[in-house]
């Protein structure tokens, strides 16, 4: 049944209401779904643009104007000074994707470096904090400030505060990593990474817990949690390595694992093949089969989507309280297939 013009306007307005601030379906898609010509769709979009319900961006498409009164416009992203983003591909990827998600929602982001003594800014609608310094910054946060989201922090929100913490279950990830190695027949286990950084420490403790359950020891080789740390650790571990059976190396993160892999290659392919590398984070580079790194990925897409949603929740619900959201690391699809056959 052919829609009348007023009915067509109402139908598109309903789509706008359901997708505030988001890109609308293409004119062609709207025409097909509503059973009208593209010319009629264009006429309606012209009208809605004049009513300031639609904005048009050349080369990008048509966007629904967000008419909600309480919406995020500016978010401050506070990054620990100790996080060397140039040497940490994971946090660089996290920051880039977070900024992109905010921009997609029409939210401006401002990046600022902090330390544990930084006083939180109050001019932004909300704050996102990354890095260990955020734990102390959040613990001193007074009630009534802007909503705060802490990513990968250990801080506990104060009762009544608008502070949410997004965490990953690093203990379970370490446990699953050791369990996977055990399923391959590995009997010699070593964890490579620091013990003073909470994520690495919890991954180590999870792996240690599994090894103890199976009656095996877990060696621990402390090193910096980056490429150079993995490279140096690999050189020290392998130069006097007398192991003739499979050995499982669990590294604190992917970037450390890649450094460790480089060190092993320098000692020869035969020695590299005696070791199984398991790591964490899910950097795209670990998809390279030549690296042979088995990684457990942090569900970054879900965490970033939830970051925006969680901050908006505080604006939509002024009485909402802080909470902690937990995420599990997951094997890649390819790894899940391998596990199914073990």
ZIKA-V811590 format. One record per residue. N is the residue number from 1. PSI is psi in whole degrees, 0 to 359 (* if undefined). BURIAL is b if it has 16 or more other ideal C-beta (glycine too) atoms within 10 Angstrom, else e. D_LAST is the distance of its C-alpha to the last C-alpha in whole Angstrom. Layout:
N:PSI:BURIAL:D_LAST  N:PSI:BURIAL:D_LAST
This chain:
1:128:e:57  2:126:e:58  3:139:e:58  4:164:e:61  5:316:e:61  6:323:e:61  7:322:e:58  8:318:b:56  9:315:b:57  10:321:e:56  11:317:e:53  12:325:b:52  13:324:b:53  14:322:e:51  15:320:e:48  16:317:b:49  17:324:e:49  18:344:e:45  19:57:e:45  20:127:e:47  21:0:b:47  22:163:e:44  23:136:e:45  24:160:b:46  25:156:b:45  26:160:e:46  27:320:b:50  28:317:e:49  29:318:e:46  30:318:b:48  31:316:b:51  32:314:e:48  33:329:e:47  34:356:b:50  35:36:e:52  36:176:b:55  37:158:e:56  38:331:e:55  39:319:e:58  40:321:b:58  41:317:b:55  42:322:e:57  43:316:e:60  44:319:b:58  45:324:b:56  46:316:e:59  47:315:e:61  48:330:b:58  49:319:e:58  50:334:e:62  51:5:e:61  52:37:e:58  53:344:b:56  54:140:b:54  55:147:b:54  56:133:e:53  57:120:e:51  58:128:e:52  59:356:e:49  60:318:e:47  61:196:e:48  62:138:b:50  63:140:b:49  64:131:b:49  65:134:e:52  66:111:b:50  67:2:e:53  68:135:e:52  69:316:e:54  70:95:e:52  71:155:b:49  72:134:b:48  73:322:e:50  74:130:e:49  75:130:b:46  76:128:b:46  77:111:b:43  78:120:b:43  79:128:b:41  80:132:b:41  81:333:e:43  82:345:e:41  83:110:b:38  84:89:e:39  85:327:b:38  86:335:e:38  87:9:e:36  88:88:b:33  89:328:b:32  90:310:b:30  91:328:b:33  92:317:e:35  93:318:b:32  94:313:b:33  95:316:b:36  96:314:e:37  97:327:e:35  98:314:b:37  99:319:b:40  100:318:e:39  101:319:b:38  102:317:b:41  103:320:e:43  104:329:e:42  105:6:b:43  106:24:b:47  107:128:b:46  108:139:e:48  109:143:b:46  110:123:e:47  111:134:e:46  112:139:e:47  113:141:e:46  114:164:b:46  115:184:e:46  116:344:b:46  117:3:e:50  118:135:b:50  119:128:e:52  120:134:b:50  121:154:e:52  122:3:e:53  123:342:e:54  124:159:b:51  125:329:b:50  126:166:b:46  127:143:b:45  128:129:b:41  129:133:b:40  130:140:b:38  131:155:b:37  132:331:b:38  133:335:b:42  134:334:b:41  135:313:b:40  136:325:e:44  137:316:b:45  138:322:b:44  139:337:e:45  140:6:e:49  141:127:b:49  142:156:e:52  143:147:e:51  144:355:e:53  145:185:e:51  146:153:b:49  147:145:b:46  148:140:b:43  149:120:b:39  150:123:b:38  151:122:b:34  152:42:b:32  153:163:b:35  154:358:e:35  155:150:b:38  156:125:e:39  157:138:b:41  158:145:b:45  159:131:e:46  160:353:e:47  161:155:b:46  162:67:b:45  163:122:b:42  164:143:b:39  165:127:b:36  166:117:b:32  167:160:b:30  168:151:b:26  169:83:b:24  170:328:b:23  171:313:b:22  172:322:b:19  173:316:b:18  174:320:b:19  175:313:b:17  176:326:b:14  177:313:b:14  178:322:b:14  179:320:b:11  180:315:b:9  181:319:b:11  182:323:b:10  183:340:e:6  184:1:e:8  185:8:e:10  186:135:b:13  187:349:b:16  188:121:b:19  189:142:b:19  190:133:b:22  191:130:b:23  192:111:b:25  193:169:b:27  194:162:b:30  195:353:e:31  196:350:e:34  197:124:e:32  198:315:e:31  199:313:b:28  200:317:b:27  201:314:b:28  202:325:b:26  203:320:b:23  204:314:b:23  205:323:b:24  206:316:b:21  207:319:b:19  208:320:b:21  209:316:e:21  210:315:b:17  211:318:b:18  212:323:e:21  213:328:e:19  214:2:e:17  215:26:e:20  216:155:b:20  217:153:e:22  218:109:b:22  219:153:e:25  220:121:b:27  221:100:e:28  222:142:b:31  223:168:b:32  224:151:b:33  225:61:b:30  226:182:b:31  227:313:b:31  228:322:e:34  229:317:b:32  230:321:b:29  231:312:b:31  232:319:e:33  233:317:b:30  234:320:b:28  235:321:b:31  236:319:e:32  237:319:b:28  238:341:b:28  239:331:e:32  240:22:e:32  241:120:e:28  242:8:e:28  243:133:e:24  244:357:e:23  245:174:e:19  246:137:e:16  247:134:b:18  248:126:b:16  249:118:b:19  250:116:b:19  251:152:b:22  252:325:b:24  253:175:b:24  254:319:b:24  255:324:b:27  256:319:b:27  257:322:b:24  258:321:b:25  259:319:b:28  260:319:b:26  261:317:b:25  262:320:e:28  263:318:b:29  264:321:b:26  265:324:e:27  266:335:e:31  267:354:b:30  268:148:e:28  269:325:e:25  270:317:e:24  271:322:e:24  272:321:b:22  273:345:e:19  274:352:b:19  275:140:b:18  276:124:b:15  277:125:b:17  278:137:b:16  279:189:b:19  280:157:b:21  281:308:b:23  282:38:b:22  283:140:b:25  284:328:e:25  285:336:e:25  286:353:b:22  287:348:e:21  288:114:e:22  289:338:e:20  290:336:e:22  291:332:b:22  292:48:e:18  293:125:b:18  294:109:b:15  295:146:b:17  296:124:b:17  297:137:b:20  298:133:b:23  299:74:e:24  300:319:b:27  301:315:e:29  302:319:e:29  303:318:b:30  304:316:b:33  305:317:e:34  306:332:b:34  307:311:b:36  308:315:b:39  309:320:e:38  310:318:b:39  311:322:b:42  312:329:b:43  313:321:e:43  314:326:b:45  315:324:b:48  316:331:e:48  317:86:e:47  318:336:e:50  319:2:e:49  320:143:e:45  321:163:e:44  322:160:b:41  323:169:e:38  324:128:e:34  325:129:e:31  326:144:e:28  327:144:b:25  328:143:e:21  329:147:b:20  330:145:e:17  331:156:b:14  332:166:e:15  333:320:e:15  334:319:e:13  335:323:b:11  336:324:e:10  337:318:e:9  338:317:e:7  339:328:e:5  340:335:e:6  341:1:e:4  342:*:e:0
